Amino acid sequence: MIPQNFKDILSNTDNAGFYQTLALIFFLLFFISLVIYVFSKPKKYYKEEEEAPLQDDQDDEFNLKN
């Protein structure tokens, strides 16, 4: 029998519950570390990034306004 999707492949193994739990733990660790990383940056960093598209780039050598 040819498996139709990823769920069929994973559900037919002996340790399917273990792999699903491991994937959930990896996802949660990644998500929590990403949230901690974002909130550890100072607000000044995000303010500068927020205004970056609105700044005039006169020092840019590829300026098309010439």
MDAnalysis code that builds the backbone (N, CA, C; Angstrom):
import MDAnalysis as mda
import numpy as np

u = mda.Universe.empty(198, n_residues=66, atom_resindex=np.repeat(np.arange(66), 3), trajectory=True)
u.add_TopologyAttr("name", ["N", "CA", "C"] * 66)
u.add_TopologyAttr("resid", np.arange(1, 67))
u.add_TopologyAttr("resname", ["MET", "ILE", "PRO", "GLN", "ASN", "PHE", "LYS", "ASP", "ILE", "LEU", "SER", "ASN", "THR", "ASP", "ASN", "ALA", "GLY", "PHE", "TYR", "GLN", "THR", "LEU", "ALA", "LEU", "ILE", "PHE", "PHE", "LEU", "LEU", "PHE", "PHE", "ILE", "SER", "LEU", "VAL", "ILE", "TYR", "VAL", "PHE", "SER", "LYS", "PRO", "LYS", "LYS", "TYR", "TYR", "LYS", "GLU", "GLU", "GLU", "GLU", "ALA", "PRO", "LEU", "GLN", "ASP", "ASP", "GLN", "ASP", "ASP", "GLU", "PHE", "ASN", "LEU", "LYS", "ASN"])
u.atoms.positions = np.array([
    [0.833, -1.184, 0.000],
    [0.000, 0.000, 0.000],
    [0.879, 1.250, 0.000],
    [0.593, 2.159, -0.888],
    [1.337, 3.410, -0.982],
    [0.676, 4.436, -0.057],
    [1.449, 5.032, 0.860],
    [0.853, 6.021, 1.763],
    [0.410, 7.268, 0.989],
    [-0.738, 7.797, 1.351],
    [-1.292, 8.934, 0.644],
    [-0.744, 10.270, 1.144],
    [-0.422, 10.341, 2.422],
    [0.102, 11.598, 2.937],
    [1.002, 11.322, 4.133],
    [1.523, 12.376, 4.726],
    [2.461, 12.258, 5.831],
    [1.809, 11.622, 7.052],
    [0.537, 11.880, 7.257],
    [-0.171, 11.310, 8.410],
    [-0.190, 9.782, 8.332],
    [-0.382, 9.234, 7.154],
    [-0.382, 7.783, 6.990],
    [0.991, 7.183, 7.306],
    [2.039, 7.848, 6.911],
    [3.389, 7.352, 7.163],
    [3.678, 7.357, 8.657],
    [3.348, 8.452, 9.325],
    [3.677, 8.595, 10.732],
    [2.793, 7.738, 11.625],
    [1.557, 7.509, 11.238],
    [0.657, 6.757, 12.105],
    [0.921, 5.251, 12.059],
    [1.640, 4.771, 11.077],
    [1.898, 3.336, 10.958],
    [3.191, 2.906, 11.639],
    [3.927, 3.822, 12.256],
    [5.165, 3.450, 12.924],
    [4.886, 3.058, 14.373],
    [5.863, 2.419, 14.992],
    [5.686, 1.961, 16.372],
    [5.736, 3.114, 17.368],
    [6.547, 4.100, 17.100],
    [6.738, 5.208, 18.030],
    [6.064, 6.487, 17.550],
    [4.892, 6.399, 16.983],
    [4.219, 7.567, 16.422],
    [3.927, 8.604, 17.498],
    [3.476, 8.189, 18.649],
    [3.180, 9.127, 19.728],
    [4.418, 9.857, 20.206],
    [5.534, 9.144, 20.267],
    [6.797, 9.751, 20.677],
    [7.234, 10.828, 19.697],
    [7.150, 10.534, 18.390],
    [7.557, 11.511, 17.379],
    [6.662, 12.743, 17.400],
    [5.378, 12.540, 17.602],
    [4.456, 13.673, 17.660],
    [4.730, 14.530, 18.894],
    [5.014, 13.908, 20.014],
    [5.335, 14.644, 21.229],
    [6.646, 15.392, 21.066],
    [7.626, 14.758, 20.477],
    [8.915, 15.397, 20.232],
    [8.767, 16.603, 19.300],
    [7.969, 16.478, 18.269],
    [7.738, 17.594, 17.347],
    [7.038, 18.749, 18.063],
    [6.081, 18.437, 18.918],
    [5.390, 19.474, 19.676],
    [6.344, 20.199, 20.624],
    [7.213, 19.449, 21.291],
    [8.181, 20.061, 22.209],
    [9.149, 20.959, 21.438],
    [9.637, 20.518, 20.282],
    [10.529, 21.355, 19.471],
    [9.828, 22.633, 19.020],
    [8.579, 22.507, 18.592],
    [7.832, 23.684, 18.164],
    [7.645, 24.662, 19.319],
    [7.282, 24.172, 20.487],
    [7.076, 25.043, 21.635],
    [8.374, 25.724, 22.062],
    [9.477, 24.983, 22.066],
    [10.764, 25.582, 22.413],
    [11.154, 26.672, 21.417],
    [10.938, 26.409, 20.145],
    [11.247, 27.409, 19.122],
    [10.366, 28.642, 19.290],
    [9.073, 28.449, 19.501],
    [8.147, 29.564, 19.627],
    [8.455, 30.389, 20.876],
    [8.718, 29.740, 22.000],
    [9.020, 30.457, 23.237],
    [10.336, 31.216, 23.113],
    [11.348, 30.592, 22.499],
    [12.631, 31.292, 22.326],
    [12.481, 32.473, 21.371],
    [11.637, 32.362, 20.363],
    [11.402, 33.474, 19.449],
    [10.713, 34.634, 20.164],
    [9.752, 34.341, 21.009],
    [9.063, 35.384, 21.772],
    [10.036, 36.064, 22.731],
    [10.862, 35.286, 23.406],
    [11.858, 35.866, 24.318],
    [12.839, 36.741, 23.549],
    [13.270, 36.304, 22.371],
    [14.196, 37.081, 21.552],
    [13.582, 38.417, 21.131],
    [12.326, 38.381, 20.718],
    [11.661, 39.603, 20.261],
    [11.475, 40.580, 21.411],
    [11.056, 40.090, 22.565],
    [10.813, 40.989, 23.686],
    [12.100, 41.437, 24.381],
    [13.220, 40.802, 24.115],
    [14.474, 41.219, 24.734],
    [15.113, 42.402, 24.008],
    [14.709, 42.656, 22.776],
    [15.229, 43.806, 22.032],
    [14.640, 45.086, 22.606],
    [15.417, 46.171, 22.642],
    [14.868, 47.443, 23.136],
    [13.870, 48.034, 22.140],
    [12.969, 48.841, 22.638],
    [11.958, 49.447, 21.768],
    [12.584, 50.366, 20.726],
    [13.737, 50.925, 21.048],
    [14.421, 51.817, 20.109],
    [14.786, 51.075, 18.825],
    [15.168, 49.818, 18.943],
    [15.516, 49.012, 17.764],
    [14.323, 48.906, 16.815],
    [13.156, 48.623, 17.362],
    [11.971, 48.461, 16.517],
    [11.494, 49.800, 15.977],
    [11.710, 50.878, 16.712],
    [11.325, 52.203, 16.224],
    [12.165, 52.570, 15.009],
    [13.464, 52.283, 15.073],
    [14.336, 52.557, 13.921],
    [13.950, 51.703, 12.718],
    [13.624, 50.444, 12.961],
    [13.223, 49.552, 11.867],
    [11.868, 49.957, 11.289],
    [10.996, 50.483, 12.125],
    [9.673, 50.898, 11.684],
    [9.774, 52.089, 10.733],
    [10.696, 53.001, 11.011],
    [10.820, 54.211, 10.207],
    [11.785, 54.061, 9.028],
    [12.420, 52.936, 8.883],
    [13.416, 52.739, 7.825],
    [12.849, 52.933, 6.414],
    [11.671, 52.420, 6.086],
    [11.171, 52.619, 4.719],
    [10.819, 54.072, 4.406],
    [10.607, 54.892, 5.424],
    [10.208, 56.268, 5.202],
    [11.388, 57.229, 5.112],
    [12.575, 56.763, 5.453],
    [13.744, 57.635, 5.426],
    [14.213, 57.851, 4.002],
    [14.710, 59.057, 3.747],
    [15.213, 59.393, 2.419],
    [16.648, 58.892, 2.283],
    [16.927, 58.122, 1.264],
    [18.253, 57.543, 1.052],
    [19.054, 58.409, 0.083],
    [19.645, 59.486, 0.557],
    [20.433, 60.351, -0.303],
    [21.853, 59.843, -0.467],
    [22.320, 59.018, 0.443],
    [23.656, 58.468, 0.342],
    [23.728, 57.240, -0.547],
    [22.596, 56.805, -1.023],
    [22.539, 55.594, -1.838],
    [23.081, 55.909, -3.237],
    [24.052, 55.153, -3.706],
    [24.647, 55.408, -5.022],
    [23.722, 54.968, -6.160],
    [22.686, 54.189, -5.845],
    [21.723, 53.761, -6.859],
    [20.449, 54.570, -6.775],
    [20.550, 55.816, -6.361],
    [19.380, 56.665, -6.220],
    [18.843, 57.014, -7.597],
    [17.565, 56.771, -7.833],
    [16.979, 56.987, -9.152],
    [16.367, 58.376, -9.300],
    [16.470, 59.232, -8.298],
    [15.868, 60.567, -8.353],
    [16.764, 61.582, -9.065],
    [17.901, 61.192, -9.573],
    [18.840, 62.127, -10.214],
    [18.170, 62.674, -11.418],
])
